[in-house]
Amino acid sequence: MIQVESLTFAYGHSTPIFSGFDWTVQSGEAWAVLGQSGCGKSTLLSLLAGLAQPSAGRILVEGKPLTRPRPYTGLIIQDYGLLPWATVRENVELGLRVRRFYGPDDIHTPLEFKPAPVDPWLERLGLSEIADRYPGRISGGQRQRTAIARTLVLQPDLLLMDEPFSSLDAPTREGLQNLMLELWAEQKLTLVIVTHTIEEAAVLGQKILVLGERPNTHPLIIDNPGAARPDFRSTDEYLVMCRELRQKLQATL
């Protein structure tokens, strides 16, 4: 699904964030990217989304070099990115309206794309009863569900998420984490989620990429096959994984 080959990237003349970095993500995998602030987590996501370009090396998605944002990649950011003057329904419909504007050109809209109805996603994510409210009149969890619905209605095969639950209270955050695992399995998505929280990485990442101080030259990958299990959070395996991740993070300082 994703091949990162000899990636080098730096902002201006600063120390490179990545230098000769190789990494591979297989189709259908769920990855968490973990690391301290400033290590390059969000930069990596921007590169995978096609919003930034490598200084050297290349990124391929589905075997094709990534030179621009691709229509089958969904991106969910930390502050939800909702239009405050649009209702929940209108925000969910936004991507479809943009695609209708461009028409099927295989750059903005895949030629074979068939728009899905919005109502099933509003129902699936518990938004039907608030569909006519504005973002300022709903909770943080409901805003995040709206952002998820807006992305999934576009039928992505790759979903990138940048610390999407960091501003939510613990029960809401846990519920949305469980929801994402359900949607990942149902939609057969490839998932890459950036987080600075050890516990979230342990729950959501079947594989975990740990980034360290600049420059990142080799991927530190930890296998976490139990992550997709509904009861994983309550197992000893989860506690062991959290301890291991904490040790790996401390070693990168």
N, C-alpha and C positions, 0 to 999 in steps of 0.2 A: 504493500500500500504506500508506505513512505520510505524513501531511501535518502539519507543525508550523507553526501560523499565529500570528504575533505573540506568541510565547511569552515570558512574563516569569515568572521564578521567583527567590525569595530565601529564605534561612533567617532567619526573624525580621526584625530591622531591619538586617541586614548588607547590604553591597553586592550588588545582584542578580547572580546568575550568568548569567542570560539576560535580555535586555531587547528586546522587539519582534523576536524571533528567528524567522525563517522557514527551513524546510528540508523537502525532499521526498525520499522513498525510494520507488522503483518496485518493484513485485512482482518477486521473483527476483534482486534485486541483492545484492551482497556489499559491505558497507561496513565500513571500519575508522574508529574515532574515536580521534584521536591528540591528545595535549597534555600539558603539564606537570602535576604533582600540584596539585590544588586548582582546576583550570580548569573543572570541571563535567562531566567525562566520565561518572563513575558516577551523578551526579545526572540527567543526560540519560537514561541507561539506566533509572533508577528511574521517570522520567516516562513513558518509552515502555512500561514494564511495567505502568503504572497503579498503582504503589505510592506515588507522590507526585502531587499535582495542581498545575497551574500557578496562579500568583498572578493571571495575566491571560493572555488568548489561549486557544488550545485545541490539542489533538492529536487527529487523526482516524486511525483504522486501518481500512482497507477501507471508507472513506467514513463510518464511524460515530464520533461523539465518544467518546473514551476517558475513562470515568468510574470504571472499576474494572479490576482485572486481567481479561484476557480468556482463555478456555480454550484458544484456539489460539495463544497466545504462550508460548514456552518460554524460561526464564531459567536460565542456568548461571553460578554465582557463583565467586569466586576460591577459596574454601575447600571447594568441592565440595558442602557441605550434606548430607552423608550421615549417616544415623543409625548411631552406633557400635555399637549393640546389635543391629543387623539385618545379615543376610548381604548379599552382593552381589545375589543374586537378589531378596531381600526389598526392598532399596533400589530396585532397578529397578521392582519391582511397586508401589511406594508410591503413585505418582500414579494408577494404575489403581484401587487400593483406595479412594482418596479419591473418585474419580469414581463408583465403584459405591455408595459411601455416600450421596452426594448424589442420585444418579439423574439422568436426562436432563432438566435444567431450563433448558437453553440459557444459563445463567449460569455454573455450575460445570462442567457437562458439556454439550457440544453435543447437540442432539436427535438428530442423525444419526450420532453417534459410535459406532463399532463397535470394541471393544477389540482390539488386535493382540496376537498371542502374544508372550511375552517371549523365548522361546528363540532365535528368529532374530536378535534384537538382541544377545543374549549371544554368539552365534556370530559375528555380523558384527563385533563390537568386541573379539573375542578374550578373552571373559570366561567362556566355558563351563567351563573347567577350574578356575576359582576361584569359581564361583557360590555355593558354600557357605561361603566364608571371610568373615570380618568385616573392615571397613575398616582396622582396626589391623594386620591381617596381610597387607596387600597394598601395593604400591608407589604412589607419587604418581600415576604415569601410569595405573595400573589404577583408582585412585580417580576420576580424571578421566574415564576411559572409562565407568565406572559412572554417573557423573553425566550424561554424554552419552546413554547408553542409557536412563536413567530419563526423560529429557526427550523423546527421539525416539519412544519407545513411545507417547507421547500424541499423536503425529501433528500437531505444530505446523506452521503456515505461516510464522511469524515466530520466529526464534531470536535471542535477546539473550545476549551473553556478556561478562562483566566480568572482564577480565584472567585468563582461565581457565588460562593456561599459565605464568604468571609465576614460580611456585615450582618448576618442573620443570627438570631438567638439559637441556642443549642438545640431545642426540640425541632424548630423549623429547619435548621440546617441538616439534622439527622434525617428528617422526613424527606427532604429534597435529595439527599444523597441516595437514599433507598429508591426513590423514584427514578433517578438517573440510571441506576443499575437495571431497573425493570425496563426502561426505555431502550437502553443499550442492547439488552438481550432481545427485546421484541423487534426492534428496527434493524438489528444486525449491523450496528454502527461500529466504526473504528473511533475510539474515544481517546483524546489526549487532554488531560486536565492539569492545569498548573495550580499548585497549592504551596503554602508555606507551613501547613499544619500536618504534623506527623500522623495524627490519628485519621485525618481525611485521606491522606495518601494510602494508608494501610487498608482503608475500607474500599476505596474506588479503584486502586491500581492493581490489576493482575500482574503487571510489571511496573516497576518504579525506577525512574531515571533520577539519580541524585547528581545535581550540579554543585560545583565547588567554586573556589576562587578563580578569578580570571588569570590566564585563559583556560577554558575547558578544552582539553585535548583528547581525552578518552572518556567514553561513557561509563559511568558506574551504574550497573543495572542489577536490581534485586528482584528475583522472582517471588511472586506472592499469589499462588494459584487459588488460595481460599477466599480471595476478596469477593468473588461473585456470590458466595453463599449468603442467604438471608440472615443466618444466625452467626455469621463470622465475628461480629462485634463482641459477642458474649463468650468467645472461645479463648482457651489458653494460647492457641496459635496466633490470635490477634495480638495479645499482650507481648508475646515473643517478638512478633514482627515490629511492633512499636519500639521495643527496646533496641532491636537491631538497627532500625532507621535512625534512632537518636544517636547511637554510636557512630553510624556512618556520617551523619551530619556533623558531629563534633570533630570527626577526623578530617573534614574538609576545611575547617577553620584555619 
